[in-house]
Amino acid sequence: MNLDDLYRDVVMDHYKNPRGREPLERVDLHAEGANPSCGDEVGLDLQVEEGRIQKVGVRGRGCAVSTASGSILAEMVEGLTLEEAARVARRMKDALKGEIGPGEIDMGDLEALTGVRKFPVRIKCALLPWVTLLQALLEKEGGP
Ligand code: ZN
């Protein structure tokens, strides 16, 4: 399957069944982000224990791409330490902006998401949840 087909399949799958939509029992880190050019809004809640992300809650509304990107984020960063999550988010930013090749993100759905680069107006949509995650992580004192 080529990257275009993979991109379409992964985005539609996550858009139809977004992960991370259950409210969290406890919110330790939180950030809100918006992409006015498309009208996407996202709120990210993180439940953190001993420096590790236990659960991710994604709220907000947006287009298929931003919704799918938030869903992929929820799936990918659960179980990671805050440092690891920040590293994934930074790599994702680089990959979406085309600063590194899609092959350098060897992480299943994340790699598929880089297919958005063919649609430049949608790149900001895909970036939004990752930029918001970095904001949430930076909120933490002495965070990564
Ligand atoms: Zn959008």
Backbone and ligand atoms as CSV (ligand in chain L), in Angstrom:
chain,resi,resn,atom,element,x,y,z
A,1,MET,N,N,0.856,-1.202,0.000
A,1,MET,CA,C,0.000,0.000,0.000
A,1,MET,C,C,0.891,1.250,0.000
A,2,ASN,N,N,0.602,2.197,-0.871
A,2,ASN,CA,C,1.446,3.398,-0.873
A,2,ASN,C,C,0.984,4.387,0.203
A,3,LEU,N,N,1.807,5.407,0.414
A,3,LEU,CA,C,1.566,6.338,1.516
A,3,LEU,C,C,0.232,7.076,1.355
A,4,ASP,N,N,-0.164,7.395,0.117
A,4,ASP,CA,C,-1.438,8.091,-0.107
A,4,ASP,C,C,-2.633,7.273,0.372
A,5,ASP,N,N,-2.642,5.972,-0.014
A,5,ASP,CA,C,-3.749,5.103,0.393
A,5,ASP,C,C,-3.737,4.898,1.898
A,6,LEU,N,N,-2.521,4.705,2.421
A,6,LEU,CA,C,-2.363,4.480,3.846
A,6,LEU,C,C,-2.883,5.703,4.614
A,7,TYR,N,N,-2.510,6.880,4.121
A,7,TYR,CA,C,-2.933,8.137,4.739
A,7,TYR,C,C,-4.454,8.217,4.792
A,8,ARG,N,N,-5.085,7.954,3.646
A,8,ARG,CA,C,-6.540,8.061,3.564
A,8,ARG,C,C,-7.211,7.057,4.514
A,9,ASP,N,N,-6.723,5.838,4.504
A,9,ASP,CA,C,-7.312,4.796,5.355
A,9,ASP,C,C,-7.165,5.122,6.834
A,10,VAL,N,N,-5.967,5.552,7.211
A,10,VAL,CA,C,-5.698,5.818,8.624
A,10,VAL,C,C,-6.510,7.025,9.104
A,11,VAL,N,N,-6.545,8.082,8.285
A,11,VAL,CA,C,-7.303,9.276,8.684
A,11,VAL,C,C,-8.789,8.938,8.833
A,12,MET,N,N,-9.342,8.211,7.863
A,12,MET,CA,C,-10.770,7.889,7.936
A,12,MET,C,C,-11.079,6.982,9.128
A,13,ASP,N,N,-10.200,6.018,9.389
A,13,ASP,CA,C,-10.404,5.107,10.511
A,13,ASP,C,C,-10.412,5.871,11.834
A,14,HIS,N,N,-9.427,6.750,12.017
A,14,HIS,CA,C,-9.350,7.497,13.279
A,14,HIS,C,C,-10.462,8.550,13.386
A,15,TYR,N,N,-10.857,9.088,12.235
A,15,TYR,CA,C,-11.914,10.098,12.242
A,15,TYR,C,C,-13.248,9.462,12.646
A,16,LYS,N,N,-13.504,8.262,12.130
A,16,LYS,CA,C,-14.776,7.589,12.433
A,16,LYS,C,C,-14.806,7.042,13.854
A,17,ASN,N,N,-13.653,6.585,14.344
A,17,ASN,CA,C,-13.581,6.028,15.700
A,17,ASN,C,C,-12.472,6.697,16.496
A,18,PRO,N,N,-12.656,7.973,16.849
A,18,PRO,CA,C,-11.552,8.652,17.526
A,18,PRO,C,C,-11.256,8.057,18.899
A,19,ARG,N,N,-9.967,7.868,19.182
A,19,ARG,CA,C,-9.524,7.371,20.474
A,19,ARG,C,C,-9.363,8.530,21.443
A,20,GLY,N,N,-9.356,8.171,22.730
A,20,GLY,CA,C,-9.087,9.190,23.752
A,20,GLY,C,C,-10.239,10.142,23.982
A,21,ARG,N,N,-11.469,9.690,23.738
A,21,ARG,CA,C,-12.610,10.607,23.899
A,21,ARG,C,C,-13.305,10.474,25.254
A,22,GLU,N,N,-12.869,9.520,26.094
A,22,GLU,CA,C,-13.502,9.387,27.408
A,22,GLU,C,C,-12.912,10.440,28.351
A,23,PRO,N,N,-13.762,11.039,29.187
A,23,PRO,CA,C,-13.230,12.017,30.140
A,23,PRO,C,C,-12.305,11.336,31.157
A,24,LEU,N,N,-11.274,12.053,31.597
A,24,LEU,CA,C,-10.315,11.485,32.537
A,24,LEU,C,C,-10.789,11.664,33.970
A,25,GLU,N,N,-10.346,10.759,34.847
A,25,GLU,CA,C,-10.683,10.888,36.274
A,25,GLU,C,C,-9.974,12.089,36.878
A,26,ARG,N,N,-8.761,12.316,36.394
A,26,ARG,CA,C,-7.950,13.381,36.962
A,26,ARG,C,C,-7.146,14.019,35.826
A,27,VAL,N,N,-7.043,15.340,35.846
A,27,VAL,CA,C,-6.289,16.027,34.801
A,27,VAL,C,C,-5.066,16.694,35.440
A,28,ASP,N,N,-3.890,16.251,35.050
A,28,ASP,CA,C,-2.663,16.823,35.611
A,28,ASP,C,C,-2.071,17.901,34.715
A,29,LEU,N,N,-2.168,17.700,33.415
A,29,LEU,CA,C,-1.667,18.691,32.465
A,29,LEU,C,C,-2.748,18.928,31.430
A,30,HIS,N,N,-2.807,20.183,30.980
A,30,HIS,CA,C,-3.887,20.530,30.069
A,30,HIS,C,C,-3.434,21.659,29.145
A,31,ALA,N,N,-3.886,21.645,27.926
A,31,ALA,CA,C,-3.657,22.774,27.013
A,31,ALA,C,C,-4.763,22.805,25.972
A,32,GLU,N,N,-4.977,24.015,25.457
A,32,GLU,CA,C,-5.973,24.218,24.405
A,32,GLU,C,C,-5.258,24.780,23.179
A,33,GLY,N,N,-5.729,24.387,22.029
A,33,GLY,CA,C,-5.146,24.933,20.806
A,33,GLY,C,C,-6.223,25.161,19.768
A,34,ALA,N,N,-5.927,26.041,18.819
A,34,ALA,CA,C,-6.881,26.318,17.756
A,34,ALA,C,C,-6.139,26.570,16.448
A,35,ASN,N,N,-6.800,26.232,15.391
A,35,ASN,CA,C,-6.276,26.467,14.050
A,35,ASN,C,C,-7.330,27.271,13.300
A,36,PRO,N,N,-7.239,28.617,13.425
A,36,PRO,CA,C,-8.315,29.465,12.881
A,36,PRO,C,C,-8.494,29.324,11.377
A,37,SER,N,N,-7.454,28.958,10.654
A,37,SER,CA,C,-7.588,28.901,9.196
A,37,SER,C,C,-8.565,27.811,8.775
A,38,CYS,N,N,-8.795,26.822,9.668
A,38,CYS,CA,C,-9.735,25.752,9.321
A,38,CYS,C,C,-10.915,25.721,10.286
A,39,GLY,N,N,-10.718,26.287,11.492
A,39,GLY,CA,C,-11.779,26.248,12.495
A,39,GLY,C,C,-11.648,25.078,13.444
A,40,ASP,N,N,-10.480,24.448,13.461
A,40,ASP,CA,C,-10.265,23.322,14.373
A,40,ASP,C,C,-9.981,23.831,15.784
A,41,GLU,N,N,-10.529,23.131,16.757
A,41,GLU,CA,C,-10.241,23.433,18.159
A,41,GLU,C,C,-9.944,22.133,18.863
A,42,VAL,N,N,-8.924,22.153,19.722
A,42,VAL,CA,C,-8.605,20.940,20.454
A,42,VAL,C,C,-8.243,21.282,21.897
A,43,GLY,N,N,-8.708,20.436,22.813
A,43,GLY,CA,C,-8.310,20.522,24.212
A,43,GLY,C,C,-7.711,19.186,24.593
A,44,LEU,N,N,-6.506,19.227,25.159
A,44,LEU,CA,C,-5.835,17.980,25.530
A,44,LEU,C,C,-5.703,17.901,27.042
A,45,ASP,N,N,-6.125,16.783,27.617
A,45,ASP,CA,C,-5.955,16.522,29.043
A,45,ASP,C,C,-5.018,15.330,29.195
A,46,LEU,N,N,-4.090,15.455,30.131
A,46,LEU,CA,C,-3.177,14.340,30.376
A,46,LEU,C,C,-3.256,13.940,31.838
A,47,GLN,N,N,-3.353,12.644,32.066
A,47,GLN,CA,C,-3.275,12.096,33.419
A,47,GLN,C,C,-1.884,11.487,33.560
A,48,VAL,N,N,-1.119,12.030,34.514
A,48,VAL,CA,C,0.295,11.662,34.616
A,48,VAL,C,C,0.582,11.023,35.968
A,49,GLU,N,N,1.311,9.938,35.946
A,49,GLU,CA,C,1.739,9.308,37.189
A,49,GLU,C,C,3.222,8.996,37.122
A,50,GLU,N,N,3.952,9.470,38.107
A,50,GLU,CA,C,5.401,9.247,38.175
A,50,GLU,C,C,6.088,9.543,36.844
A,51,GLY,N,N,5.727,10.683,36.271
A,51,GLY,CA,C,6.400,11.118,35.047
A,51,GLY,C,C,5.982,10.406,33.785
A,52,ARG,N,N,4.952,9.588,33.878
A,52,ARG,CA,C,4.497,8.825,32.717
A,52,ARG,C,C,3.033,9.178,32.409
A,53,ILE,N,N,2.725,9.313,31.130
A,53,ILE,CA,C,1.360,9.634,30.722
A,53,ILE,C,C,0.498,8.379,30.820
A,54,GLN,N,N,-0.470,8.399,31.721
A,54,GLN,CA,C,-1.331,7.234,31.904
A,54,GLN,C,C,-2.493,7.255,30.922
A,55,LYS,N,N,-3.064,8.449,30.767
A,55,LYS,CA,C,-4.237,8.557,29.899
A,55,LYS,C,C,-4.251,9.907,29.205
A,56,VAL,N,N,-4.815,9.901,28.011
A,56,VAL,CA,C,-4.958,11.131,27.250
A,56,VAL,C,C,-6.437,11.343,26.952
A,57,GLY,N,N,-6.907,12.556,27.200
A,57,GLY,CA,C,-8.270,12.909,26.843
A,57,GLY,C,C,-8.226,13.986,25.762
A,58,VAL,N,N,-8.930,13.750,24.660
A,58,VAL,CA,C,-8.952,14.713,23.562
A,58,VAL,C,C,-10.359,15.269,23.451
A,59,ARG,N,N,-10.476,16.601,23.494
A,59,ARG,CA,C,-11.780,17.210,23.302
A,59,ARG,C,C,-11.716,18.178,22.132
A,60,GLY,N,N,-12.839,18.773,21.829
A,60,GLY,CA,C,-12.851,19.765,20.774
A,60,GLY,C,C,-13.501,19.235,19.519
A,61,ARG,N,N,-13.426,20.068,18.492
A,61,ARG,CA,C,-14.029,19.650,17.227
A,61,ARG,C,C,-13.168,20.188,16.096
A,62,GLY,N,N,-13.281,19.531,14.988
A,62,GLY,CA,C,-12.485,19.974,13.857
A,62,GLY,C,C,-12.734,19.087,12.661
A,63,CYS,N,N,-11.912,19.278,11.650
A,63,CYS,CA,C,-12.071,18.523,10.418
A,63,CYS,C,C,-11.545,17.094,10.604
A,64,ALA,N,N,-11.674,16.293,9.588
A,64,ALA,CA,C,-11.242,14.888,9.651
A,64,ALA,C,C,-9.764,14.779,10.011
A,65,VAL,N,N,-8.949,15.666,9.423
A,65,VAL,CA,C,-7.498,15.548,9.623
A,65,VAL,C,C,-7.104,15.882,11.060
A,66,SER,N,N,-7.644,16.969,11.623
A,66,SER,CA,C,-7.263,17.319,12.992
A,66,SER,C,C,-7.818,16.302,13.989
A,67,THR,N,N,-9.019,15.804,13.732
A,67,THR,CA,C,-9.606,14.781,14.605
A,67,THR,C,C,-8.779,13.501,14.559
A,68,ALA,N,N,-8.398,13.090,13.364
A,68,ALA,CA,C,-7.597,11.872,13.227
A,68,ALA,C,C,-6.231,12.051,13.873
A,69,SER,N,N,-5.642,13.212,13.692
A,69,SER,CA,C,-4.326,13.472,14.265
A,69,SER,C,C,-4.385,13.410,15.804
A,70,GLY,N,N,-5.437,13.977,16.393
A,70,GLY,CA,C,-5.605,13.929,17.850
A,70,GLY,C,C,-5.815,12.507,18.343
A,71,SER,N,N,-6.528,11.722,17.556
A,71,SER,CA,C,-6.788,10.334,17.913
A,71,SER,C,C,-5.494,9.513,17.862
A,72,ILE,N,N,-4.698,9.755,16.826
A,72,ILE,CA,C,-3.414,9.058,16.695
A,72,ILE,C,C,-2.509,9.456,17.860
A,73,LEU,N,N,-2.546,10.734,18.199
A,73,LEU,CA,C,-1.746,11.216,19.332
A,73,LEU,C,C,-2.122,10.475,20.607
A,74,ALA,N,N,-3.434,10.381,20.867
A,74,ALA,CA,C,-3.895,9.719,22.091
A,74,ALA,C,C,-3.364,8.290,22.156
A,75,GLU,N,N,-3.389,7.628,21.013
A,75,GLU,CA,C,-2.949,6.239,20.964
A,75,GLU,C,C,-1.436,6.118,21.158
A,76,MET,N,N,-0.698,7.066,20.561
A,76,MET,CA,C,0.760,6.946,20.556
A,76,MET,C,C,1.414,7.333,21.878
A,77,VAL,N,N,0.884,8.336,22.569
A,77,VAL,CA,C,1.640,8.852,23.713
A,77,VAL,C,C,1.236,8.230,25.049
A,78,GLU,N,N,0.136,7.468,25.071
A,78,GLU,CA,C,-0.217,6.794,26.314
A,78,GLU,C,C,0.873,5.813,26.695
A,79,GLY,N,N,1.327,5.896,27.946
A,79,GLY,CA,C,2.374,5.002,28.412
A,79,GLY,C,C,3.774,5.577,28.269
A,80,LEU,N,N,3.899,6.699,27.551
A,80,LEU,CA,C,5.227,7.300,27.396
A,80,LEU,C,C,5.541,8.214,28.580
A,81,THR,N,N,6.838,8.411,28.835
A,81,THR,CA,C,7.212,9.429,29.810
A,81,THR,C,C,6.995,10.788,29.160
A,82,LEU,N,N,6.983,11.851,29.975
A,82,LEU,CA,C,6.779,13.201,29.439
A,82,LEU,C,C,7.885,13.550,28.442
A,83,GLU,N,N,9.113,13.128,28.742
A,83,GLU,CA,C,10.238,13.401,27.842
A,83,GLU,C,C,10.044,12.682,26.509
A,84,GLU,N,N,9.635,11.414,26.569
A,84,GLU,CA,C,9.425,10.649,25.336
A,84,GLU,C,C,8.306,11.267,24.503
A,85,ALA,N,N,7.235,11.685,25.175
A,85,ALA,CA,C,6.097,12.275,24.465
A,85,ALA,C,C,6.523,13.560,23.775
A,86,ALA,N,N,7.351,14.370,24.461
A,86,ALA,CA,C,7.830,15.620,23.863
A,86,ALA,C,C,8.696,15.314,22.645
A,87,ARG,N,N,9.503,14.254,22.744
A,87,ARG,CA,C,10.360,13.891,21.621
A,87,ARG,C,C,9.515,13.468,20.421
A,88,VAL,N,N,8.487,12.646,20.660
A,88,VAL,CA,C,7.609,12.207,19.575
A,88,VAL,C,C,6.916,13.419,18.943
A,89,ALA,N,N,6.438,14.343,19.787
A,89,ALA,CA,C,5.730,15.520,19.268
A,89,ALA,C,C,6.657,16.379,18.418
A,90,ARG,N,N,7.916,16.541,18.853
A,90,ARG,CA,C,8.852,17.355,18.071
A,90,ARG,C,C,9.183,16.681,16.746
A,91,ARG,N,N,9.368,15.376,16.769
A,91,ARG,CA,C,9.662,14.655,15.521
A,91,ARG,C,C,8.480,14.739,14.573
A,92,MET,N,N,7.275,14.661,15.148
A,92,MET,CA,C,6.065,14.735,14.333
A,92,MET,C,C,5.965,16.109,13.679
A,93,LYS,N,N,6.286,17.152,14.432
A,93,LYS,CA,C,6.290,18.508,13.863
A,93,LYS,C,C,7.261,18.573,12.687
A,94,ASP,N,N,8.469,18.059,12.893
A,94,ASP,CA,C,9.476,18.076,11.817
A,94,ASP,C,C,8.988,17.290,10.609
A,95,ALA,N,N,8.374,16.128,10.866
A,95,ALA,CA,C,7.922,15.278,9.759
A,95,ALA,C,C,6.788,15.956,8.990
A,96,LEU,N,N,5.859,16.581,9.714
A,96,LEU,CA,C,4.714,17.212,9.046
A,96,LEU,C,C,5.152,18.440,8.255
A,97,LYS,N,N,6.184,19.120,8.749
A,97,LYS,CA,C,6.672,20.303,8.031
A,97,LYS,C,C,7.618,19.932,6.907
A,98,GLY,N,N,7.943,18.643,6.797
A,98,GLY,CA,C,8.799,18.209,5.714
A,98,GLY,C,C,10.275,18.380,6.004
A,99,GLU,N,N,10.609,18.604,7.282
A,99,GLU,CA,C,12.022,18.787,7.619
A,99,GLU,C,C,12.748,17.454,7.747
A,100,ILE,N,N,11.998,16.388,7.959
A,100,ILE,CA,C,12.580,15.047,7.879
A,100,ILE,C,C,11.653,14.196,7.016
A,101,GLY,N,N,12.190,13.159,6.435
A,101,GLY,CA,C,11.414,12.320,5.519
A,101,GLY,C,C,10.434,11.438,6.263
A,102,PRO,N,N,9.344,11.007,5.596
A,102,PRO,CA,C,8.363,10.144,6.253
A,102,PRO,C,C,8.980,8.842,6.746
A,103,GLY,N,N,9.999,8.344,6.043
A,103,GLY,CA,C,10.657,7.107,6.454
A,103,GLY,C,C,11.353,7.232,7.797
A,104,GLU,N,N,11.633,8.482,8.212
A,104,GLU,CA,C,12.318,8.677,9.489
A,104,GLU,C,C,11.366,8.630,10.670
A,105,ILE,N,N,10.073,8.608,10.377
A,105,ILE,CA,C,9.069,8.399,11.414
A,105,ILE,C,C,8.554,6.982,11.181
A,106,ASP,N,N,9.137,6.050,11.883
A,106,ASP,CA,C,8.771,4.656,11.640
A,106,ASP,C,C,7.814,4.203,12.730
A,107,MET,N,N,6.631,4.779,12.742
A,107,MET,CA,C,5.728,4.511,13.846
A,107,MET,C,C,4.302,4.357,13.356
A,108,GLY,N,N,4.089,3.448,12.428
A,108,GLY,CA,C,2.745,3.084,12.000
A,108,GLY,C,C,1.899,4.265,11.559
A,109,ASP,N,N,0.857,4.552,12.330
A,109,ASP,CA,C,-0.092,5.591,11.956
A,109,ASP,C,C,0.556,6.970,11.870
A,110,LEU,N,N,1.611,7.184,12.651
A,110,LEU,CA,C,2.299,8.467,12.582
A,110,LEU,C,C,2.889,8.663,11.204
A,111,GLU,N,N,3.494,7.602,10.684
A,111,GLU,CA,C,4.072,7.688,9.350
A,111,GLU,C,C,2.974,7.947,8.319
A,112,ALA,N,N,1.847,7.266,8.476
A,112,ALA,CA,C,0.734,7.459,7.544
A,112,ALA,C,C,0.271,8.916,7.555
A,113,LEU,N,N,0.280,9.523,8.739
A,113,LEU,CA,C,-0.194,10.901,8.873
A,113,LEU,C,C,0.666,11.884,8.075
A,114,THR,N,N,1.945,11.528,7.863
A,114,THR,CA,C,2.798,12.432,7.095
A,114,THR,C,C,2.345,12.533,5.636
A,115,GLY,N,N,1.446,11.649,5.215
A,115,GLY,CA,C,0.850,11.754,3.877
A,115,GLY,C,C,0.111,13.066,3.676
A,116,VAL,N,N,-0.196,13.774,4.768
A,116,VAL,CA,C,-0.899,15.049,4.704
A,116,VAL,C,C,-0.052,16.103,3.978
A,117,ARG,N,N,1.242,15.863,3.876
A,117,ARG,CA,C,2.107,16.860,3.230
A,117,ARG,C,C,1.741,17.100,1.775
A,118,LYS,N,N,1.013,16.172,1.186
A,118,LYS,CA,C,0.521,16.375,-0.178
A,118,LYS,C,C,-0.586,17.425,-0.224
A,119,PHE,N,N,-1.151,17.734,0.925
A,119,PHE,CA,C,-2.274,18.671,1.001
A,119,PHE,C,C,-1.890,19.812,1.933
A,120,PRO,N,N,-1.114,20.783,1.426
A,120,PRO,CA,C,-0.520,21.795,2.304
A,120,PRO,C,C,-1.523,22.528,3.204
A,121,VAL,N,N,-2.775,22.758,2.740
A,121,VAL,CA,C,-3.724,23.476,3.592
A,121,VAL,C,C,-4.114,22.658,4.814
A,122,ARG,N,N,-3.867,21.354,4.774
A,122,ARG,CA,C,-4.260,20.494,5.899
A,122,ARG,C,C,-3.118,20.255,6.897
A,123,ILE,N,N,-1.931,20.738,6.580
A,123,ILE,CA,C,-0.790,20.457,7.458
A,123,ILE,C,C,-1.024,21.045,8.849
A,124,LYS,N,N,-1.561,22.282,8.892
A,124,LYS,CA,C,-1.821,22.911,10.193
A,124,LYS,C,C,-2.835,22.112,11.004
A,125,CYS,N,N,-3.794,21.499,10.306
A,125,CYS,CA,C,-4.801,20.664,10.978
A,125,CYS,C,C,-4.118,19.478,11.662
A,126,ALA,N,N,-3.203,18.844,10.928
A,126,ALA,CA,C,-2.507,17.670,11.458
A,126,ALA,C,C,-1.560,18.064,12.594
A,127,LEU,N,N,-0.981,19.259,12.475
A,127,LEU,CA,C,-0.023,19.729,13.487
A,127,LEU,C,C,-0.682,20.094,14.805
A,128,LEU,N,N,-1.906,20.618,14.733
A,128,LEU,CA,C,-2.555,21.213,15.905
A,128,LEU,C,C,-2.471,20.376,17.196
A,129,PRO,N,N,-2.871,19.101,17.170
A,129,PRO,CA,C,-2.820,18.330,18.428
A,129,PRO,C,C,-1.396,18.191,18.972
A,130,TRP,N,N,-0.397,18.106,18.084
A,130,TRP,CA,C,0.990,17.901,18.519
A,130,TRP,C,C,1.557,19.171,19.125
A,131,VAL,N,N,1.210,20.313,18.521
A,131,VAL,CA,C,1.651,21.598,19.070
A,131,VAL,C,C,0.991,21.802,20.442
A,132,THR,N,N,-0.281,21.418,20.535
A,132,THR,CA,C,-1.011,21.554,21.800
A,132,THR,C,C,-0.413,20.637,22.862
A,133,LEU,N,N,0.009,19.451,22.463
A,133,LEU,CA,C,0.656,18.527,23.409
A,133,LEU,C,C,1.939,19.148,23.960
A,134,LEU,N,N,2.738,19.749,23.080
A,134,LEU,CA,C,3.983,20.376,23.541
A,134,LEU,C,C,3.681,21.491,24.540
A,135,GLN,N,N,2.604,22.249,24.271
A,135,GLN,CA,C,2.188,23.307,25.210
A,135,GLN,C,C,1.842,22.722,26.570
A,136,ALA,N,N,1.086,21.633,26.559
A,136,ALA,CA,C,0.680,21.000,27.810
A,136,ALA,C,C,1.920,20.515,28.578
A,137,LEU,N,N,2.889,19.983,27.862
A,137,LEU,CA,C,4.094,19.465,28.500
A,137,LEU,C,C,4.950,20.592,29.061
A,138,LEU,N,N,4.949,21.731,28.369
A,138,LEU,CA,C,5.759,22.860,28.817
A,138,LEU,C,C,5.149,23.543,30.033
A,139,GLU,N,N,3.831,23.330,30.221
A,139,GLU,CA,C,3.153,23.909,31.375
A,139,GLU,C,C,3.752,23.391,32.680
A,140,LYS,N,N,4.234,22.162,32.601
A,140,LYS,CA,C,4.785,21.536,33.781
A,140,LYS,C,C,6.117,22.195,34.121
A,141,GLU,N,N,6.267,22.527,35.386
A,141,GLU,CA,C,7.479,23.183,35.837
A,141,GLU,C,C,8.678,22.279,35.608
A,142,GLY,N,N,9.710,22.847,34.975
A,142,GLY,CA,C,10.910,22.054,34.727
A,142,GLY,C,C,10.674,20.928,33.745
A,143,GLY,N,N,9.608,21.037,32.971
A,143,GLY,CA,C,9.283,19.989,31.997
A,143,GLY,C,C,10.257,19.982,30.835
A,144,PRO,N,N,10.037,19.080,29.911
A,144,PRO,CA,C,10.996,18.924,28.810
A,144,PRO,C,C,10.984,20.109,27.844
L,1,ZN,ZN,ZN,-8.742,21.269,9.893
